[in-house]
Amino acid sequence: MYNLDTKEEVDLDQFMEALENNEIQIVSRELTEEEKKELSRDIAACKAIHQENLAKKAVLA
């Protein structure tokens, strides 16, 4: 379980994995198949950006 209301640092990889595994509920209603697909695409795009940023940091280090 993640509490995003705190100032604690959240591991983005674990957070994205939890989103993909439906361990985090985004809305209180059942999502349609199209909404699930859209959410999956958004998660994949966010993960790609995160991985790109990690690669940039590794190069700069």
All heavy atoms as TSV, in Angstrom:
chain	resi	resn	atom	element	x	y	z
A	1	MET	N	N	0.847	-1.173	0.000
A	1	MET	CA	C	0.000	0.000	0.000
A	1	MET	C	C	0.893	1.237	0.000
A	1	MET	O	O	1.907	1.261	0.684
A	1	MET	CB	C	-0.909	-0.006	1.221
A	1	MET	CG	C	-1.736	1.251	1.347
A	1	MET	SD	S	-2.720	1.278	2.836
A	1	MET	CE	C	-4.245	0.693	2.170
A	2	TYR	N	N	0.496	2.222	-0.776
A	2	TYR	CA	C	1.263	3.453	-0.869
A	2	TYR	C	C	0.439	4.610	-0.346
A	2	TYR	O	O	-0.723	4.763	-0.706
A	2	TYR	CB	C	1.642	3.744	-2.324
A	2	TYR	CG	C	2.551	2.708	-2.908
A	2	TYR	CD1	C	2.040	1.659	-3.634
A	2	TYR	CD2	C	3.917	2.771	-2.712
A	2	TYR	CE1	C	2.861	0.690	-4.164
A	2	TYR	CE2	C	4.757	1.808	-3.227
A	2	TYR	CZ	C	4.222	0.780	-3.959
A	2	TYR	OH	O	5.039	-0.171	-4.474
A	3	ASN	N	N	1.038	5.431	0.499
A	3	ASN	CA	C	0.393	6.636	0.978
A	3	ASN	C	C	1.065	7.802	0.286
A	3	ASN	O	O	2.181	8.181	0.625
A	3	ASN	CB	C	0.525	6.752	2.497
A	3	ASN	CG	C	-0.216	7.945	3.039
A	3	ASN	OD1	O	-0.717	8.775	2.285
A	3	ASN	ND2	N	-0.306	8.030	4.341
A	4	LEU	N	N	0.397	8.377	-0.699
A	4	LEU	CA	C	1.001	9.450	-1.483
A	4	LEU	C	C	0.789	10.826	-0.854
A	4	LEU	O	O	1.223	11.819	-1.399
A	4	LEU	CB	C	0.437	9.435	-2.907
A	4	LEU	CG	C	0.689	8.134	-3.667
A	4	LEU	CD1	C	0.064	8.212	-5.037
A	4	LEU	CD2	C	2.167	7.849	-3.778
A	5	ASP	N	N	0.107	10.864	0.303
A	5	ASP	CA	C	-0.123	12.134	0.973
A	5	ASP	C	C	1.028	12.520	1.895
A	5	ASP	O	O	0.990	13.568	2.508
A	5	ASP	CB	C	-1.419	12.084	1.793
A	5	ASP	CG	C	-2.646	11.948	0.909
A	5	ASP	OD1	O	-2.581	12.416	-0.242
A	5	ASP	OD2	O	-3.646	11.386	1.360
A	6	THR	N	N	2.026	11.689	1.999
A	6	THR	CA	C	3.155	11.981	2.870
A	6	THR	C	C	4.293	12.549	2.038
A	6	THR	O	O	4.237	12.571	0.814
A	6	THR	CB	C	3.646	10.713	3.588
A	6	THR	OG1	O	4.215	9.846	2.608
A	6	THR	CG2	C	2.522	10.018	4.321
A	7	LYS	N	N	5.314	12.993	2.707
A	7	LYS	CA	C	6.490	13.508	2.011
A	7	LYS	C	C	7.516	12.405	1.784
A	7	LYS	O	O	8.622	12.669	1.349
A	7	LYS	CB	C	7.104	14.653	2.802
A	7	LYS	CG	C	6.209	15.876	2.843
A	7	LYS	CD	C	6.859	17.034	3.541
A	7	LYS	CE	C	5.914	18.215	3.534
A	7	LYS	NZ	N	6.506	19.389	4.117
A	8	GLU	N	N	7.117	11.148	2.052
A	8	GLU	CA	C	8.017	10.030	1.848
A	8	GLU	C	C	8.252	9.826	0.357
A	8	GLU	O	O	7.355	9.984	-0.458
A	8	GLU	CB	C	7.419	8.756	2.434
A	8	GLU	CG	C	7.302	8.773	3.938
A	8	GLU	CD	C	6.671	7.503	4.459
A	8	GLU	OE1	O	6.918	6.425	3.881
A	8	GLU	OE2	O	5.929	7.588	5.441
A	9	GLU	N	N	9.481	9.462	0.008
A	9	GLU	CA	C	9.807	9.190	-1.383
A	9	GLU	C	C	9.188	7.864	-1.805
A	9	GLU	O	O	9.243	6.882	-1.086
A	9	GLU	CB	C	11.321	9.136	-1.559
A	9	GLU	CG	C	11.745	9.036	-3.002
A	9	GLU	CD	C	13.247	9.143	-3.160
A	9	GLU	OE1	O	13.881	9.890	-2.405
A	9	GLU	OE2	O	13.773	8.456	-4.034
A	10	VAL	N	N	8.577	7.875	-2.973
A	10	VAL	CA	C	7.934	6.676	-3.511
A	10	VAL	C	C	8.824	6.115	-4.607
A	10	VAL	O	O	9.286	6.840	-5.479
A	10	VAL	CB	C	6.539	7.018	-4.080
A	10	VAL	CG1	C	5.925	5.810	-4.751
A	10	VAL	CG2	C	5.634	7.545	-2.985
A	11	ASP	N	N	9.088	4.810	-4.562
A	11	ASP	CA	C	9.861	4.151	-5.608
A	11	ASP	C	C	8.974	4.066	-6.841
A	11	ASP	O	O	7.971	3.355	-6.855
A	11	ASP	CB	C	10.268	2.759	-5.142
A	11	ASP	CG	C	11.135	2.045	-6.159
A	11	ASP	OD1	O	10.774	2.057	-7.361
A	11	ASP	OD2	O	12.153	1.476	-5.760
A	12	LEU	N	N	9.313	4.823	-7.886
A	12	LEU	CA	C	8.476	4.916	-9.063
A	12	LEU	C	C	8.335	3.579	-9.771
A	12	LEU	O	O	7.261	3.252	-10.281
A	12	LEU	CB	C	9.013	5.974	-10.026
A	12	LEU	CG	C	8.079	6.364	-11.167
A	12	LEU	CD1	C	6.739	6.845	-10.656
A	12	LEU	CD2	C	8.719	7.427	-12.024
A	13	ASP	N	N	9.374	2.761	-9.782
A	13	ASP	CA	C	9.282	1.446	-10.424
A	13	ASP	C	C	8.249	0.574	-9.709
A	13	ASP	O	O	7.425	-0.078	-10.349
A	13	ASP	CB	C	10.643	0.745	-10.442
A	13	ASP	CG	C	11.617	1.409	-11.394
A	13	ASP	OD1	O	11.167	1.966	-12.419
A	13	ASP	OD2	O	12.825	1.370	-11.111
A	14	GLN	N	N	8.286	0.569	-8.391
A	14	GLN	CA	C	7.316	-0.223	-7.632
A	14	GLN	C	C	5.914	0.334	-7.810
A	14	GLN	O	O	4.943	-0.414	-7.914
A	14	GLN	CB	C	7.676	-0.247	-6.156
A	14	GLN	CG	C	8.876	-1.095	-5.839
A	14	GLN	CD	C	9.196	-1.112	-4.360
A	14	GLN	OE1	O	8.624	-0.353	-3.579
A	14	GLN	NE2	N	10.120	-1.962	-3.971
A	15	PHE	N	N	5.799	1.653	-7.861
A	15	PHE	CA	C	4.497	2.285	-8.043
A	15	PHE	C	C	3.905	1.909	-9.399
A	15	PHE	O	O	2.737	1.536	-9.497
A	15	PHE	CB	C	4.631	3.802	-7.912
A	15	PHE	CG	C	3.338	4.536	-8.109
A	15	PHE	CD1	C	2.376	4.529	-7.119
A	15	PHE	CD2	C	3.100	5.236	-9.275
A	15	PHE	CE1	C	1.173	5.202	-7.297
A	15	PHE	CE2	C	1.908	5.916	-9.462
A	15	PHE	CZ	C	0.947	5.892	-8.467
A	16	MET	N	N	4.726	1.970	-10.459
A	16	MET	CA	C	4.248	1.629	-11.800
A	16	MET	C	C	3.863	0.156	-11.879
A	16	MET	O	O	2.868	-0.198	-12.507
A	16	MET	CB	C	5.318	1.939	-12.851
A	16	MET	CG	C	5.539	3.400	-13.065
A	16	MET	SD	S	4.048	4.163	-13.692
A	16	MET	CE	C	4.567	5.843	-13.740
A	17	GLU	N	N	4.632	-0.693	-11.223
A	17	GLU	CA	C	4.317	-2.122	-11.201
A	17	GLU	C	C	2.991	-2.359	-10.498
A	17	GLU	O	O	2.163	-3.155	-10.948
A	17	GLU	CB	C	5.434	-2.903	-10.512
A	17	GLU	CG	C	5.256	-4.394	-10.585
A	17	GLU	CD	C	6.430	-5.140	-9.998
A	17	GLU	OE1	O	7.576	-4.692	-10.181
A	17	GLU	OE2	O	6.186	-6.168	-9.367
A	18	ALA	N	N	2.766	-1.649	-9.402
A	18	ALA	CA	C	1.499	-1.783	-8.681
A	18	ALA	C	C	0.328	-1.306	-9.541
A	18	ALA	O	O	-0.742	-1.916	-9.530
A	18	ALA	CB	C	1.557	-0.996	-7.372
A	19	LEU	N	N	0.525	-0.235	-10.309
A	19	LEU	CA	C	-0.517	0.227	-11.223
A	19	LEU	C	C	-0.825	-0.837	-12.270
A	19	LEU	O	O	-1.992	-1.140	-12.550
A	19	LEU	CB	C	-0.088	1.515	-11.935
A	19	LEU	CG	C	-0.270	2.827	-11.205
A	19	LEU	CD1	C	0.296	3.962	-12.034
A	19	LEU	CD2	C	-1.726	3.081	-10.874
A	20	GLU	N	N	0.218	-1.402	-12.855
A	20	GLU	CA	C	0.036	-2.425	-13.885
A	20	GLU	C	C	-0.681	-3.659	-13.345
A	20	GLU	O	O	-1.449	-4.300	-14.047
A	20	GLU	CB	C	1.376	-2.845	-14.474
A	20	GLU	CG	C	1.972	-1.807	-15.379
A	20	GLU	CD	C	3.304	-2.248	-15.945
A	20	GLU	OE1	O	4.110	-2.833	-15.201
A	20	GLU	OE2	O	3.521	-2.003	-17.126
A	21	ASN	N	N	-0.425	-3.997	-12.096
A	21	ASN	CA	C	-1.017	-5.185	-11.484
A	21	ASN	C	C	-2.375	-4.902	-10.845
A	21	ASN	O	O	-2.919	-5.740	-10.131
A	21	ASN	CB	C	-0.075	-5.772	-10.433
A	21	ASN	CG	C	1.197	-6.287	-11.046
A	21	ASN	OD1	O	1.215	-6.695	-12.194
A	21	ASN	ND2	N	2.274	-6.254	-10.289
A	22	ASN	N	N	-2.913	-3.704	-11.112
A	22	ASN	CA	C	-4.210	-3.292	-10.561
A	22	ASN	C	C	-4.242	-3.339	-9.039
A	22	ASN	O	O	-5.274	-3.610	-8.439
A	22	ASN	CB	C	-5.346	-4.145	-11.140
A	22	ASN	CG	C	-5.514	-3.932	-12.624
A	22	ASN	OD1	O	-5.421	-2.799	-13.102
A	22	ASN	ND2	N	-5.724	-4.993	-13.352
A	23	GLU	N	N	-3.102	-3.085	-8.400
A	23	GLU	CA	C	-3.039	-3.062	-6.948
A	23	GLU	C	C	-3.394	-1.682	-6.407
A	23	GLU	O	O	-3.603	-1.521	-5.216
A	23	GLU	CB	C	-1.636	-3.446	-6.477
A	23	GLU	CG	C	-1.271	-4.870	-6.817
A	23	GLU	CD	C	0.169	-5.198	-6.529
A	23	GLU	OE1	O	0.872	-4.375	-5.912
A	23	GLU	OE2	O	0.612	-6.283	-6.922
A	24	ILE	N	N	-3.469	-0.716	-7.301
A	24	ILE	CA	C	-3.847	0.644	-6.925
A	24	ILE	C	C	-5.114	0.980	-7.684
A	24	ILE	O	O	-5.177	0.835	-8.902
A	24	ILE	CB	C	-2.737	1.654	-7.276
A	24	ILE	CG1	C	-1.487	1.328	-6.479
A	24	ILE	CG2	C	-3.207	3.077	-7.015
A	24	ILE	CD1	C	-0.295	2.180	-6.832
A	25	GLN	N	N	-6.115	1.417	-6.966
A	25	GLN	CA	C	-7.377	1.742	-7.600
A	25	GLN	C	C	-7.377	3.223	-7.941
A	25	GLN	O	O	-7.199	4.067	-7.080
A	25	GLN	CB	C	-8.542	1.413	-6.682
A	25	GLN	CG	C	-9.870	1.509	-7.357
A	25	GLN	CD	C	-10.970	0.917	-6.516
A	25	GLN	OE1	O	-10.723	0.241	-5.536
A	25	GLN	NE2	N	-12.193	1.184	-6.889
A	26	ILE	N	N	-7.564	3.534	-9.210
A	26	ILE	CA	C	-7.547	4.914	-9.683
A	26	ILE	C	C	-8.897	5.579	-9.468
A	26	ILE	O	O	-8.985	6.728	-9.089
A	26	ILE	CB	C	-7.170	4.967	-11.186
A	26	ILE	CG1	C	-5.818	4.309	-11.442
A	26	ILE	CG2	C	-7.188	6.386	-11.711
A	26	ILE	CD1	C	-4.652	4.990	-10.765
A	27	VAL	N	N	-9.954	4.888	-9.724
A	27	VAL	CA	C	-11.313	5.414	-9.568
A	27	VAL	C	C	-12.144	4.403	-8.792
A	27	VAL	O	O	-11.783	3.237	-8.679
A	27	VAL	CB	C	-11.980	5.708	-10.933
A	27	VAL	CG1	C	-11.272	6.833	-11.651
A	27	VAL	CG2	C	-12.018	4.477	-11.785
A	28	SER	N	N	-13.281	4.851	-8.295
A	28	SER	CA	C	-14.103	3.971	-7.478
A	28	SER	C	C	-15.140	3.212	-8.303
A	28	SER	O	O	-15.976	2.535	-7.751
A	28	SER	CB	C	-14.803	4.787	-6.393
A	28	SER	OG	O	-15.639	5.765	-6.990
A	29	ARG	N	N	-15.083	3.311	-9.624
A	29	ARG	CA	C	-16.027	2.576	-10.464
A	29	ARG	C	C	-15.258	1.583	-11.323
A	29	ARG	O	O	-14.057	1.680	-11.487
A	29	ARG	CB	C	-16.819	3.526	-11.357
A	29	ARG	CG	C	-15.959	4.289	-12.318
A	29	ARG	CD	C	-16.807	5.209	-13.203
A	29	ARG	NE	N	-15.976	6.023	-14.045
A	29	ARG	CZ	C	-15.358	5.611	-15.147
A	29	ARG	NH1	N	-15.494	4.373	-15.551
A	29	ARG	NH2	N	-14.609	6.418	-15.858
A	30	GLU	N	N	-15.974	0.641	-11.887
A	30	GLU	CA	C	-15.361	-0.357	-12.767
A	30	GLU	C	C	-14.996	0.309	-14.091
A	30	GLU	O	O	-15.800	1.010	-14.683
A	30	GLU	CB	C	-16.341	-1.511	-13.010
A	30	GLU	CG	C	-15.762	-2.669	-13.748
A	30	GLU	CD	C	-14.702	-3.414	-12.962
A	30	GLU	OE1	O	-14.782	-3.442	-11.719
A	30	GLU	OE2	O	-13.790	-3.957	-13.596
A	31	LEU	N	N	-13.769	0.105	-14.537
A	31	LEU	CA	C	-13.318	0.695	-15.789
A	31	LEU	C	C	-13.803	-0.131	-16.975
A	31	LEU	O	O	-13.886	-1.354	-16.887
A	31	LEU	CB	C	-11.792	0.759	-15.825
A	31	LEU	CG	C	-11.106	1.636	-14.783
A	31	LEU	CD1	C	-9.592	1.495	-14.896
A	31	LEU	CD2	C	-11.504	3.081	-14.940
A	32	THR	N	N	-14.089	0.554	-18.090
A	32	THR	CA	C	-14.434	-0.156	-19.318
A	32	THR	C	C	-13.151	-0.723	-19.916
A	32	THR	O	O	-12.040	-0.328	-19.532
A	32	THR	CB	C	-15.091	0.782	-20.345
A	32	THR	OG1	O	-14.129	1.766	-20.742
A	32	THR	CG2	C	-16.334	1.458	-19.777
A	33	GLU	N	N	-13.291	-1.632	-20.869
A	33	GLU	CA	C	-12.113	-2.214	-21.517
A	33	GLU	C	C	-11.286	-1.135	-22.206
A	33	GLU	O	O	-10.061	-1.162	-22.165
A	33	GLU	CB	C	-12.531	-3.300	-22.512
A	33	GLU	CG	C	-12.973	-4.584	-21.855
A	33	GLU	CD	C	-11.907	-5.184	-20.942
A	33	GLU	OE1	O	-10.731	-5.255	-21.339
A	33	GLU	OE2	O	-12.273	-5.580	-19.823
A	34	GLU	N	N	-11.953	-0.186	-22.847
A	34	GLU	CA	C	-11.236	0.900	-23.523
A	34	GLU	C	C	-10.472	1.761	-22.510
A	34	GLU	O	O	-9.334	2.147	-22.751
A	34	GLU	CB	C	-12.200	1.774	-24.330
A	34	GLU	CG	C	-11.521	2.897	-25.072
A	34	GLU	CD	C	-10.464	2.417	-26.066
A	34	GLU	OE1	O	-10.634	1.361	-26.679
A	34	GLU	OE2	O	-9.448	3.124	-26.219
A	35	GLU	N	N	-11.081	2.044	-21.365
A	35	GLU	CA	C	-10.405	2.820	-20.325
A	35	GLU	C	C	-9.193	2.050	-19.783
A	35	GLU	O	O	-8.157	2.651	-19.508
A	35	GLU	CB	C	-11.378	3.154	-19.193
A	35	GLU	CG	C	-12.411	4.179	-19.583
A	35	GLU	CD	C	-13.494	4.366	-18.541
A	35	GLU	OE1	O	-13.901	3.369	-17.895
A	35	GLU	OE2	O	-13.928	5.512	-18.364
A	36	LYS	N	N	-9.330	0.740	-19.638
A	36	LYS	CA	C	-8.213	-0.084	-19.170
A	36	LYS	C	C	-7.058	-0.044	-20.166
A	36	LYS	O	O	-5.896	0.082	-19.784
A	36	LYS	CB	C	-8.651	-1.532	-18.949
A	36	LYS	CG	C	-9.531	-1.720	-17.737
A	36	LYS	CD	C	-9.961	-3.167	-17.615
A	36	LYS	CE	C	-10.923	-3.367	-16.455
A	36	LYS	NZ	N	-11.382	-4.761	-16.350
A	37	LYS	N	N	-7.389	-0.132	-21.467
A	37	LYS	CA	C	-6.359	-0.072	-22.497
A	37	LYS	C	C	-5.678	1.291	-22.508
A	37	LYS	O	O	-4.454	1.380	-22.626
A	37	LYS	CB	C	-6.961	-0.366	-23.867
A	37	LYS	CG	C	-7.373	-1.801	-24.054
A	37	LYS	CD	C	-8.039	-2.013	-25.391
A	37	LYS	CE	C	-8.558	-3.428	-25.526
A	37	LYS	NZ	N	-9.274	-3.625	-26.796
A	38	GLU	N	N	-6.469	2.349	-22.374
A	38	GLU	CA	C	-5.909	3.703	-22.350
A	38	GLU	C	C	-4.996	3.885	-21.140
A	38	GLU	O	O	-3.907	4.453	-21.243
A	38	GLU	CB	C	-7.024	4.736	-22.336
A	38	GLU	CG	C	-6.521	6.163	-22.399
A	38	GLU	CD	C	-7.642	7.184	-22.428
A	38	GLU	OE1	O	-8.811	6.824	-22.630
A	38	GLU	OE2	O	-7.322	8.368	-22.256
A	39	LEU	N	N	-5.426	3.391	-19.999
A	39	LEU	CA	C	-4.616	3.479	-18.791
A	39	LEU	C	C	-3.316	2.710	-18.955
A	39	LEU	O	O	-2.244	3.197	-18.578
A	39	LEU	CB	C	-5.404	2.954	-17.587
A	39	LEU	CG	C	-4.736	3.044	-16.228
A	39	LEU	CD1	C	-4.359	4.482	-15.890
A	39	LEU	CD2	C	-5.653	2.487	-15.156
A	40	SER	N	N	-3.378	1.527	-19.568
A	40	SER	CA	C	-2.172	0.736	-19.812
A	40	SER	C	C	-1.204	1.478	-20.728
A	40	SER	O	O	0.008	1.471	-20.506
A	40	SER	CB	C	-2.531	-0.615	-20.431
A	40	SER	OG	O	-3.211	-1.407	-19.501
A	41	ARG	N	N	-1.730	2.138	-21.766
A	41	ARG	CA	C	-0.878	2.917	-22.670
A	41	ARG	C	C	-0.223	4.081	-21.917
A	41	ARG	O	O	0.967	4.355	-22.098
A	41	ARG	CB	C	-1.683	3.448	-23.860
A	41	ARG	CG	C	-2.066	2.391	-24.872
A	41	ARG	CD	C	-2.658	3.005	-26.128
A	41	ARG	NE	N	-3.875	3.761	-25.874
A	41	ARG	CZ	C	-5.115	3.274	-25.973
A	41	ARG	NH1	N	-5.302	2.025	-26.337
A	41	ARG	NH2	N	-6.157	4.040	-25.737
A	42	ASP	N	N	-1.000	4.748	-21.074
A	42	ASP	CA	C	-0.459	5.871	-20.297
A	42	ASP	C	C	0.634	5.414	-19.335
A	42	ASP	O	O	1.655	6.075	-19.177
A	42	ASP	CB	C	-1.577	6.576	-19.518
A	42	ASP	CG	C	-2.553	7.328	-20.406
A	42	ASP	OD1	O	-2.226	7.570	-21.590
A	42	ASP	OD2	O	-3.646	7.662	-19.914
A	43	ILE	N	N	0.417	4.277	-18.694
A	43	ILE	CA	C	1.415	3.729	-17.778
A	43	ILE	C	C	2.688	3.378	-18.531
A	43	ILE	O	O	3.797	3.697	-18.088
A	43	ILE	CB	C	0.855	2.501	-17.022
A	43	ILE	CG1	C	-0.242	2.929	-16.056
A	43	ILE	CG2	C	1.975	1.766	-16.280
A	43	ILE	CD1	C	-1.032	1.773	-15.470
A	44	ALA	N	N	2.542	2.746	-19.691
A	44	ALA	CA	C	3.710	2.376	-20.497
A	44	ALA	C	C	4.487	3.614	-20.930
A	44	ALA	O	O	5.721	3.630	-20.885
A	44	ALA	CB	C	3.274	1.568	-21.712
A	45	ALA	N	N	3.784	4.667	-21.316
A	45	ALA	CA	C	4.445	5.905	-21.727
A	45	ALA	C	C	5.189	6.527	-20.548
A	45	ALA	O	O	6.326	6.993	-20.692
A	45	ALA	CB	C	3.426	6.887	-22.289
A	46	CYS	N	N	4.570	6.514	-19.388
A	46	CYS	CA	C	5.205	7.077	-18.196
A	46	CYS	C	C	6.443	6.271	-17.813
A	46	CYS	O	O	7.476	6.844	-17.461
A	46	CYS	CB	C	4.201	7.103	-17.050
A	46	CYS	SG	S	4.780	7.997	-15.602
A	47	LYS	N	N	6.350	4.947	-17.905
A	47	LYS	CA	C	7.503	4.099	-17.594
A	47	LYS	C	C	8.651	4.358	-18.573
A	47	LYS	O	O	9.813	4.401	-18.175
A	47	LYS	CB	C	7.117	2.621	-17.643
A	47	LYS	CG	C	6.342	2.163	-16.428
A	47	LYS	CD	C	5.986	0.704	-16.526
A	47	LYS	CE	C	7.204	-0.138	-16.247
A	47	LYS	NZ	N	6.899	-1.577	-16.149
A	48	ALA	N	N	8.321	4.553	-19.843
A	48	ALA	CA	C	9.351	4.818	-20.849
A	48	ALA	C	C	10.066	6.128	-20.547
A	48	ALA	O	O	11.292	6.211	-20.631
A	48	ALA	CB	C	8.737	4.852	-22.238
A	49	ILE	N	N	9.317	7.141	-20.181
A	49	ILE	CA	C	9.915	8.435	-19.827
A	49	ILE	C	C	10.803	8.280	-18.600
A	49	ILE	O	O	11.915	8.812	-18.551
A	49	ILE	CB	C	8.817	9.493	-19.582
A	49	ILE	CG1	C	8.122	9.826	-20.907
A	49	ILE	CG2	C	9.391	10.748	-18.935
A	49	ILE	CD1	C	6.856	10.648	-20.746
A	50	HIS	N	N	10.323	7.521	-17.615
A	50	HIS	CA	C	11.108	7.308	-16.388
A	50	HIS	C	C	12.416	6.577	-16.711
A	50	HIS	O	O	13.477	6.961	-16.222
A	50	HIS	CB	C	10.273	6.512	-15.387
A	50	HIS	CG	C	11.009	6.162	-14.134
A	50	HIS	ND1	N	11.432	7.107	-13.232
A	50	HIS	CD2	C	11.391	4.963	-13.628
A	50	HIS	CE1	C	12.052	6.498	-12.236
A	50	HIS	NE2	N	12.039	5.199	-12.454
A	51	GLN	N	N	12.348	5.543	-17.541
A	51	GLN	CA	C	13.555	4.796	-17.908
A	51	GLN	C	C	14.527	5.688	-18.685
A	51	GLN	O	O	15.738	5.607	-18.491
A	51	GLN	CB	C	13.183	3.562	-18.738
A	51	GLN	CG	C	12.448	2.504	-17.953
A	51	GLN	CD	C	13.266	1.971	-16.788
A	51	GLN	OE1	O	14.473	1.794	-16.882
A	51	GLN	NE2	N	12.597	1.728	-15.672
A	52	GLU	N	N	13.996	6.542	-19.563
A	52	GLU	CA	C	14.829	7.463	-20.321
A	52	GLU	C	C	15.549	8.446	-19.382
A	52	GLU	O	O	16.738	8.707	-19.534
A	52	GLU	CB	C	13.962	8.226	-21.308
A	52	GLU	CG	C	14.713	9.164	-22.216
A	52	GLU	CD	C	13.817	9.858	-23.190
A	52	GLU	OE1	O	12.978	9.188	-23.820
A	52	GLU	OE2	O	13.936	11.089	-23.305
A	53	ASN	N	N	14.819	8.921	-18.394
A	53	ASN	CA	C	15.415	9.847	-17.418
A	53	ASN	C	C	16.481	9.148	-16.588
A	53	ASN	O	O	17.520	9.749	-16.297
A	53	ASN	CB	C	14.349	10.442	-16.511
A	53	ASN	CG	C	13.466	11.444	-17.227
A	53	ASN	OD1	O	13.836	11.988	-18.270
A	53	ASN	ND2	N	12.286	11.697	-16.690
A	54	LEU	N	N	16.264	7.891	-16.231
A	54	LEU	CA	C	17.268	7.137	-15.470
A	54	LEU	C	C	18.524	6.956	-16.330
A	54	LEU	O	O	19.652	7.075	-15.812
A	54	LEU	CB	C	16.730	5.775	-15.054
A	54	LEU	CG	C	15.724	5.754	-13.918
A	54	LEU	CD1	C	15.233	4.328	-13.676
A	54	LEU	CD2	C	16.325	6.326	-12.656
A	55	ALA	N	N	18.351	6.664	-17.607
A	55	ALA	CA	C	19.481	6.490	-18.500
A	55	ALA	C	C	20.285	7.784	-18.630
A	55	ALA	O	O	21.519	7.769	-18.632
A	55	ALA	CB	C	19.007	6.023	-19.871
A	56	LYS	N	N	19.602	8.897	-18.721
A	56	LYS	CA	C	20.275	10.191	-18.807
A	56	LYS	C	C	21.084	10.474	-17.539
A	56	LYS	O	O	22.198	10.955	-17.599
A	56	LYS	CB	C	19.258	11.315	-19.029
A	56	LYS	CG	C	18.710	11.360	-20.423
A	56	LYS	CD	C	17.696	12.472	-20.578
A	56	LYS	CE	C	17.055	12.475	-21.948
A	56	LYS	NZ	N	16.011	13.509	-22.063
A	57	LYS	N	N	20.497	10.155	-16.383
A	57	LYS	CA	C	21.192	10.364	-15.121
A	57	LYS	C	C	22.426	9.477	-15.035
A	57	LYS	O	O	23.461	9.900	-14.524
A	57	LYS	CB	C	20.264	10.081	-13.940
A	57	LYS	CG	C	19.230	11.158	-13.705
A	57	LYS	CD	C	18.373	10.812	-12.521
A	57	LYS	CE	C	17.276	11.837	-12.317
A	57	LYS	NZ	N	16.401	11.507	-11.191
A	58	ALA	N	N	22.324	8.257	-15.516
A	58	ALA	CA	C	23.452	7.332	-15.470
A	58	ALA	C	C	24.601	7.831	-16.357
A	58	ALA	O	O	25.765	7.709	-15.990
A	58	ALA	CB	C	23.011	5.938	-15.926
A	59	VAL	N	N	24.262	8.415	-17.495
A	59	VAL	CA	C	25.271	8.935	-18.396
A	59	VAL	C	C	25.960	10.139	-17.778
A	59	VAL	O	O	27.176	10.297	-17.870
A	59	VAL	CB	C	24.649	9.306	-19.768
A	59	VAL	CG1	C	25.630	10.091	-20.622
A	59	VAL	CG2	C	24.211	8.044	-20.492
A	60	LEU	N	N	25.198	10.980	-17.088
A	60	LEU	CA	C	25.755	12.177	-16.485
A	60	LEU	C	C	26.601	11.851	-15.264
A	60	LEU	O	O	27.501	12.608	-14.918
A	60	LEU	CB	C	24.625	13.146	-16.095
A	60	LEU	CG	C	23.857	13.756	-17.246
A	60	LEU	CD1	C	22.704	14.606	-16.718
A	60	LEU	CD2	C	24.753	14.609	-18.135
A	61	ALA	N	N	26.339	10.745	-14.618
A	61	ALA	CA	C	27.068	10.369	-13.412
A	61	ALA	C	C	28.396	9.845	-13.744
A	61	ALA	O	O	29.378	9.990	-14.006
A	61	ALA	CB	C	26.327	9.289	-12.644
